[in-house]
Amino acid sequence: MFVVFVYLFSGLFKDFLIYFFIIFVHEAGHAITGILLGWKLKCISIYPFGGYTKFDEDINRPMKEEMLILLMGPLVQIITCGLILLLFPHLSFGSLFLQYNLSILLFNLLPIYPLDGGRMVNLFFNKFFPFLKSLNLSLFFSILLLSLLIGFSIHYKLLMNFIAVLCFLGVLIYKEYRNRKYYFTKFKLERFLKNYSFFRIKYIKKDKEMMRDKKHIFSFHNHYITEKEYLKNLFKNQKKS
């Protein structure tokens, strides 16, 4: 709604239609790909910097599926933009359409969570680090980069609208930071309640070492228990307390 009011009250209705169309195409790329992969679509939200497609799915879904969903948003946007400019080369608003496409595309590919680029970085971290550490690293680098961007924008007196968008993005990062323990609990609870097939096994000592694409064996002084057994005891003790 914020975006709608800004454009309508500024008399930039054409700009709003272009903006909305680009965001719709981008999010449709995410949504359709997810649906084709069997993901349950929950909602599509529109923010000042773009959109956000949310799925009601397990955290432990295959990472390659999540990466494909993330990539298809920008890819569908690029293909659609290219086709429109190719088929209608004399559009009166062609340069504006291209400018909006590039700005939205580049902004969403910034390595800031929860933008597409930030989520891709998080998936990259998940290939090498435990789930919780990957999330913490993603949020840390997001806060660091966002702070640099805000400082740069203020120093060079860029548009206040852009600075406002960055501040709004900071609010989203803060919400993700507050929810990180919830995500970690959900990650473990899914592992306990459901059966996932992972080909690689990792021996660990603490649940904070659990990774997304691995099955775990917990070791305690030469005593080994399965991931299911460990999580069963963990949630049993939490319920008692």
C-alpha atoms as a printed R data frame, in Angstrom:
    type eleno elety resid chain resno      x       y       z
1   ATOM     1    CA   MET     A     1  0.000   0.000   0.000
2   ATOM     2    CA   PHE     A     2  2.923   2.338   0.712
3   ATOM     3    CA   VAL     A     3  4.033   2.155  -2.902
4   ATOM     4    CA   VAL     A     4  0.489   2.731  -4.195
5   ATOM     5    CA   PHE     A     5  0.038   5.918  -2.159
6   ATOM     6    CA   VAL     A     6  3.460   7.296  -3.143
7   ATOM     7    CA   TYR     A     7  2.813   6.897  -6.848
8   ATOM     8    CA   LEU     A     8 -0.844   7.945  -6.878
9   ATOM     9    CA   PHE     A     9 -0.384  11.058  -4.756
10  ATOM    10    CA   SER     A    10  2.656  12.013  -6.827
11  ATOM    11    CA   GLY     A    11  0.609  11.808 -10.033
12  ATOM    12    CA   LEU     A    12  2.861   9.064 -11.390
13  ATOM    13    CA   PHE     A    13  0.168   6.537 -12.249
14  ATOM    14    CA   LYS     A    14  2.015   5.279 -15.342
15  ATOM    15    CA   ASP     A    15  5.111   4.718 -13.222
16  ATOM    16    CA   PHE     A    16  3.014   2.765 -10.743
17  ATOM    17    CA   LEU     A    17  1.589   0.510 -13.458
18  ATOM    18    CA   ILE     A    18  5.073  -0.202 -14.830
19  ATOM    19    CA   TYR     A    19  6.421  -0.859 -11.327
20  ATOM    20    CA   PHE     A    20  3.508  -3.149 -10.430
21  ATOM    21    CA   PHE     A    21  3.793  -5.092 -13.695
22  ATOM    22    CA   ILE     A    22  7.515  -5.716 -13.248
23  ATOM    23    CA   ILE     A    23  7.062  -6.851  -9.643
24  ATOM    24    CA   PHE     A    24  4.149  -9.085 -10.640
25  ATOM    25    CA   VAL     A    25  6.210 -10.762 -13.370
26  ATOM    26    CA   HIS     A    26  9.165 -11.230 -11.018
27  ATOM    27    CA   GLU     A    27  7.076 -12.761  -8.241
28  ATOM    28    CA   ALA     A    28  5.134 -14.877 -10.733
29  ATOM    29    CA   GLY     A    29  8.458 -16.446 -11.701
30  ATOM    30    CA   HIS     A    30  9.027 -17.445  -8.077
31  ATOM    31    CA   ALA     A    31  5.446 -18.551  -7.476
32  ATOM    32    CA   ILE     A    32  4.906 -20.631 -10.627
33  ATOM    33    CA   THR     A    33  8.255 -22.397 -10.215
34  ATOM    34    CA   GLY     A    34  7.432 -23.239  -6.597
35  ATOM    35    CA   ILE     A    35  3.986 -24.560  -7.509
36  ATOM    36    CA   LEU     A    36  5.461 -26.721 -10.284
37  ATOM    37    CA   LEU     A    37  7.894 -28.173  -7.721
38  ATOM    38    CA   GLY     A    38  5.012 -28.978  -5.371
39  ATOM    39    CA   TRP     A    39  5.507 -26.094  -2.936
40  ATOM    40    CA   LYS     A    40  2.427 -24.602  -1.244
41  ATOM    41    CA   LEU     A    41  2.057 -20.921  -2.079
42  ATOM    42    CA   LYS     A    42  0.977 -18.872   0.948
43  ATOM    43    CA   CYS     A    43  0.959 -15.263  -0.259
44  ATOM    44    CA   ILE     A    44  2.641 -12.622  -2.400
45  ATOM    45    CA   SER     A    45  3.445  -9.301  -0.704
46  ATOM    46    CA   ILE     A    46  4.456  -6.027  -2.344
47  ATOM    47    CA   TYR     A    47  7.058  -3.878  -0.567
48  ATOM    48    CA   PRO     A    48  8.677  -0.529  -1.461
49  ATOM    49    CA   PHE     A    49 11.731  -2.353  -2.842
50  ATOM    50    CA   GLY     A    50  9.828  -5.095  -4.646
51  ATOM    51    CA   GLY     A    51  7.789  -8.139  -3.773
52  ATOM    52    CA   TYR     A    52  8.058 -11.224  -1.612
53  ATOM    53    CA   THR     A    53  6.602 -14.636  -2.431
54  ATOM    54    CA   LYS     A    54  6.027 -16.711   0.677
55  ATOM    55    CA   PHE     A    55  5.539 -20.464   0.677
56  ATOM    56    CA   ASP     A    56  4.054 -22.587   3.450
57  ATOM    57    CA   GLU     A    57  6.798 -25.201   3.247
58  ATOM    58    CA   ASP     A    58  9.377 -27.036   5.315
59  ATOM    59    CA   ILE     A    59 12.770 -25.453   5.870
60  ATOM    60    CA   ASN     A    60 14.252 -28.856   5.037
61  ATOM    61    CA   ARG     A    61 13.020 -28.918   1.451
62  ATOM    62    CA   PRO     A    62 15.896 -29.594  -1.017
63  ATOM    63    CA   MET     A    63 18.174 -26.583  -1.343
64  ATOM    64    CA   LYS     A    64 18.397 -27.024  -5.127
65  ATOM    65    CA   GLU     A    65 14.623 -26.489  -5.320
66  ATOM    66    CA   GLU     A    66 14.848 -23.321  -3.251
67  ATOM    67    CA   MET     A    67 17.716 -22.015  -5.376
68  ATOM    68    CA   LEU     A    68 15.744 -22.703  -8.568
69  ATOM    69    CA   ILE     A    69 12.748 -20.800  -7.184
70  ATOM    70    CA   LEU     A    70 14.988 -17.855  -6.273
71  ATOM    71    CA   LEU     A    71 16.665 -17.782  -9.694
72  ATOM    72    CA   MET     A    72 13.441 -17.978 -11.694
73  ATOM    73    CA   GLY     A    73 12.159 -14.621 -10.380
74  ATOM    74    CA   PRO     A    74 14.996 -12.544 -11.897
75  ATOM    75    CA   LEU     A    75 15.211 -14.834 -14.951
76  ATOM    76    CA   VAL     A    76 11.508 -14.511 -15.840
77  ATOM    77    CA   GLN     A    77 11.754 -10.743 -15.277
78  ATOM    78    CA   ILE     A    78 14.742 -10.460 -17.641
79  ATOM    79    CA   ILE     A    79 13.101 -12.628 -20.345
80  ATOM    80    CA   THR     A    80  9.794 -10.740 -20.137
81  ATOM    81    CA   CYS     A    81 11.519  -7.359 -20.298
82  ATOM    82    CA   GLY     A    82 13.615  -8.454 -23.263
83  ATOM    83    CA   LEU     A    83 10.605  -9.813 -25.171
84  ATOM    84    CA   ILE     A    84  8.523  -6.665 -24.625
85  ATOM    85    CA   LEU     A    85 11.319  -4.360 -25.763
86  ATOM    86    CA   LEU     A    86 12.045  -6.643 -28.736
87  ATOM    87    CA   LEU     A    87  8.427  -6.980 -29.879
88  ATOM    88    CA   PHE     A    88  7.517  -3.352 -29.196
89  ATOM    89    CA   PRO     A    89 10.697  -1.362 -29.900
90  ATOM    90    CA   HIS     A    90  8.835   1.948 -30.267
91  ATOM    91    CA   LEU     A    91  7.141   2.022 -26.874
92  ATOM    92    CA   SER     A    92  6.828   5.592 -25.628
93  ATOM    93    CA   PHE     A    93  7.866   4.478 -22.144
94  ATOM    94    CA   GLY     A    94 10.488   1.952 -23.290
95  ATOM    95    CA   SER     A    95 13.434   3.685 -21.630
96  ATOM    96    CA   LEU     A    96 11.480   4.089 -18.378
97  ATOM    97    CA   PHE     A    97 10.435   0.428 -18.514
98  ATOM    98    CA   LEU     A    98 14.056  -0.650 -18.985
99  ATOM    99    CA   GLN     A    99 15.246   1.660 -16.201
100 ATOM   100    CA   TYR     A   100 12.694   0.277 -13.726
101 ATOM   101    CA   ASN     A   101 13.562  -3.283 -14.699
102 ATOM   102    CA   LEU     A   102 17.272  -2.775 -14.127
103 ATOM   103    CA   SER     A   103 16.853  -0.924 -10.837
104 ATOM   104    CA   ILE     A   104 14.431  -3.500  -9.377
105 ATOM   105    CA   LEU     A   105 16.528  -6.406 -10.662
106 ATOM   106    CA   LEU     A   106 19.829  -5.098  -9.319
107 ATOM   107    CA   PHE     A   107 18.336  -4.097  -5.982
108 ATOM   108    CA   ASN     A   108 16.755  -7.511  -5.407
109 ATOM   109    CA   LEU     A   109 20.059  -9.216  -6.235
110 ATOM   110    CA   LEU     A   110 21.894  -7.332  -3.484
111 ATOM   111    CA   PRO     A   111 23.314  -9.865  -0.962
112 ATOM   112    CA   ILE     A   112 21.008  -8.574   1.764
113 ATOM   113    CA   TYR     A   113 18.587 -10.916   3.523
114 ATOM   114    CA   PRO     A   114 15.638 -11.304   2.832
115 ATOM   115    CA   LEU     A   115 16.174 -10.075  -0.759
116 ATOM   116    CA   ASP     A   116 16.702 -12.727  -3.438
117 ATOM   117    CA   GLY     A   117 20.444 -12.096  -3.407
118 ATOM   118    CA   GLY     A   118 20.590 -12.435   0.365
119 ATOM   119    CA   ARG     A   119 18.686 -15.718   0.272
120 ATOM   120    CA   MET     A   120 21.046 -17.043  -2.387
121 ATOM   121    CA   VAL     A   121 24.000 -16.131  -0.171
122 ATOM   122    CA   ASN     A   122 22.302 -17.912   2.730
123 ATOM   123    CA   LEU     A   123 21.916 -21.064   0.628
124 ATOM   124    CA   PHE     A   124 25.604 -20.833  -0.286
125 ATOM   125    CA   PHE     A   125 26.519 -20.618   3.413
126 ATOM   126    CA   ASN     A   126 24.298 -23.639   4.101
127 ATOM   127    CA   LYS     A   127 26.481 -25.737   1.817
128 ATOM   128    CA   PHE     A   128 29.462 -25.245   4.142
129 ATOM   129    CA   PHE     A   129 28.133 -24.213   7.553
130 ATOM   130    CA   PRO     A   130 25.448 -25.410  10.001
131 ATOM   131    CA   PHE     A   131 21.917 -24.069   9.562
132 ATOM   132    CA   LEU     A   132 21.947 -21.643  12.504
133 ATOM   133    CA   LYS     A   133 25.444 -20.333  11.769
134 ATOM   134    CA   SER     A   134 24.520 -19.795   8.109
135 ATOM   135    CA   LEU     A   135 21.492 -17.748   9.098
136 ATOM   136    CA   ASN     A   136 23.505 -15.684  11.586
137 ATOM   137    CA   LEU     A   137 26.228 -15.042   8.989
138 ATOM   138    CA   SER     A   138 23.647 -13.999   6.397
139 ATOM   139    CA   LEU     A   139 22.030 -11.556   8.811
140 ATOM   140    CA   PHE     A   140 25.409 -10.194   9.959
141 ATOM   141    CA   PHE     A   141 26.587  -9.473   6.417
142 ATOM   142    CA   SER     A   142 23.153  -8.053   5.561
143 ATOM   143    CA   ILE     A   143 23.310  -5.596   8.463
144 ATOM   144    CA   LEU     A   144 26.901  -4.658   7.581
145 ATOM   145    CA   LEU     A   145 26.147  -4.044   3.893
146 ATOM   146    CA   LEU     A   146 22.906  -2.212   4.647
147 ATOM   147    CA   SER     A   147 24.707   0.083   7.100
148 ATOM   148    CA   LEU     A   148 27.330   0.883   4.445
149 ATOM   149    CA   LEU     A   149 24.631   1.619   1.871
150 ATOM   150    CA   ILE     A   150 22.734   3.910   4.252
151 ATOM   151    CA   GLY     A   151 25.951   5.715   5.194
152 ATOM   152    CA   PHE     A   152 26.898   6.085   1.524
153 ATOM   153    CA   SER     A   153 23.409   7.357   0.626
154 ATOM   154    CA   ILE     A   154 23.409   9.964   3.398
155 ATOM   155    CA   HIS     A   155 26.971  11.096   2.648
156 ATOM   156    CA   TYR     A   156 26.267  11.627  -1.048
157 ATOM   157    CA   LYS     A   157 22.753  12.991  -0.358
158 ATOM   158    CA   LEU     A   158 20.905  10.465  -2.482
159 ATOM   159    CA   LEU     A   159 17.120  10.487  -2.807
160 ATOM   160    CA   MET     A   160 15.280  10.276   0.500
161 ATOM   161    CA   ASN     A   161 12.978   7.668  -1.037
162 ATOM   162    CA   PHE     A   162 15.952   5.350  -1.528
163 ATOM   163    CA   ILE     A   163 17.160   5.911   2.047
164 ATOM   164    CA   ALA     A   164 13.618   5.236   3.322
165 ATOM   165    CA   VAL     A   165 13.543   1.943   1.400
166 ATOM   166    CA   LEU     A   166 16.888   0.943   2.935
167 ATOM   167    CA   CYS     A   167 15.570   1.747   6.423
168 ATOM   168    CA   PHE     A   168 12.440  -0.323   5.721
169 ATOM   169    CA   LEU     A   169 14.677  -3.172   4.629
170 ATOM   170    CA   GLY     A   170 16.516  -2.795   7.943
171 ATOM   171    CA   VAL     A   171 13.221  -3.383   9.777
172 ATOM   172    CA   LEU     A   172 12.747  -6.642   7.846
173 ATOM   173    CA   ILE     A   173 16.282  -7.761   8.705
174 ATOM   174    CA   TYR     A   174 15.605  -7.034  12.378
175 ATOM   175    CA   LYS     A   175 12.439  -9.154  12.245
176 ATOM   176    CA   GLU     A   176 14.403 -12.013  10.682
177 ATOM   177    CA   TYR     A   177 17.014 -11.635  13.413
178 ATOM   178    CA   ARG     A   178 14.362 -11.872  16.129
179 ATOM   179    CA   ASN     A   179 12.861 -14.969  14.474
180 ATOM   180    CA   ARG     A   180 16.132 -16.846  14.003
181 ATOM   181    CA   LYS     A   181 15.588 -19.060  17.084
182 ATOM   182    CA   TYR     A   182 12.081 -19.869  15.883
183 ATOM   183    CA   TYR     A   183 13.469 -20.910  12.486
184 ATOM   184    CA   PHE     A   184 16.061 -23.108  14.180
185 ATOM   185    CA   THR     A   185 13.431 -24.783  16.352
186 ATOM   186    CA   LYS     A   186 11.207 -25.342  13.301
187 ATOM   187    CA   PHE     A   187 14.196 -26.773  11.441
188 ATOM   188    CA   LYS     A   188 14.809 -29.318  14.227
189 ATOM   189    CA   LEU     A   189 11.136 -30.119  14.775
190 ATOM   190    CA   GLU     A   190 10.697 -30.937  11.091
191 ATOM   191    CA   ARG     A   191 13.654 -33.305  11.323
192 ATOM   192    CA   PHE     A   192 12.031 -35.017  14.312
193 ATOM   193    CA   LEU     A   193  8.485 -35.301  12.937
194 ATOM   194    CA   LYS     A   194  9.247 -36.155   9.318
195 ATOM   195    CA   ASN     A   195 11.520 -38.476   7.393
196 ATOM   196    CA   TYR     A   196 13.893 -36.808   4.960
197 ATOM   197    CA   SER     A   197 16.287 -38.596   2.655
198 ATOM   198    CA   PHE     A   198 19.830 -37.258   2.855
199 ATOM   199    CA   PHE     A   199 22.747 -39.073   1.263
200 ATOM   200    CA   ARG     A   200 25.524 -37.585   3.360
201 ATOM   201    CA   ILE     A   201 26.098 -38.274   7.042
202 ATOM   202    CA   LYS     A   202 27.782 -35.895   9.460
203 ATOM   203    CA   TYR     A   203 28.974 -36.748  12.980
204 ATOM   204    CA   ILE     A   204 28.305 -33.923  15.415
205 ATOM   205    CA   LYS     A   205 28.126 -33.247  19.154
206 ATOM   206    CA   LYS     A   206 25.606 -30.401  19.396
207 ATOM   207    CA   ASP     A   207 22.380 -29.560  17.615
208 ATOM   208    CA   LYS     A   208 23.855 -26.174  16.605
209 ATOM   209    CA   GLU     A   209 26.112 -28.133  14.226
210 ATOM   210    CA   MET     A   210 23.145 -29.538  12.271
211 ATOM   211    CA   MET     A   211 23.171 -28.819   8.534
212 ATOM   212    CA   ARG     A   212 20.365 -28.628   6.008
213 ATOM   213    CA   ASP     A   213 21.417 -31.296   3.523
214 ATOM   214    CA   LYS     A   214 22.928 -33.898   5.848
215 ATOM   215    CA   LYS     A   215 21.791 -36.666   8.154
216 ATOM   216    CA   HIS     A   216 23.418 -36.508  11.569
217 ATOM   217    CA   ILE     A   217 24.846 -38.919  14.086
218 ATOM   218    CA   PHE     A   218 25.431 -37.466  17.543
219 ATOM   219    CA   SER     A   219 28.502 -38.645  19.408
220 ATOM   220    CA   PHE     A   220 29.048 -38.410  23.159
221 ATOM   221    CA   HIS     A   221 32.252 -39.954  24.534
222 ATOM   222    CA   ASN     A   222 32.269 -42.858  22.043
223 ATOM   223    CA   HIS     A   223 28.503 -43.271  22.430
224 ATOM   224    CA   TYR     A   224 26.511 -42.682  19.252
225 ATOM   225    CA   ILE     A   225 22.808 -41.965  18.808
226 ATOM   226    CA   THR     A   226 20.748 -41.144  15.742
227 ATOM   227    CA   GLU     A   227 19.395 -37.724  14.946
228 ATOM   228    CA   LYS     A   228 15.838 -38.896  15.703
229 ATOM   229    CA   GLU     A   229 16.835 -40.196  19.114
230 ATOM   230    CA   TYR     A   230 18.654 -36.998  20.022
231 ATOM   231    CA   LEU     A   231 15.766 -34.758  18.951
232 ATOM   232    CA   LYS     A   232 13.259 -36.956  20.743
233 ATOM   233    CA   ASN     A   233 15.182 -36.519  24.003
234 ATOM   234    CA   LEU     A   234 15.646 -32.807  23.306
235 ATOM   235    CA   PHE     A   235 11.963 -32.014  22.802
236 ATOM   236    CA   LYS     A   236 10.992 -34.370  25.636
237 ATOM   237    CA   ASN     A   237 13.218 -32.470  28.067
238 ATOM   238    CA   GLN     A   238 11.955 -29.106  26.776
239 ATOM   239    CA   LYS     A   239  8.362 -30.213  27.315
240 ATOM   240    CA   LYS     A   240  9.144 -31.178  30.918
241 ATOM   241    CA   SER     A   241 10.799 -27.845  31.633
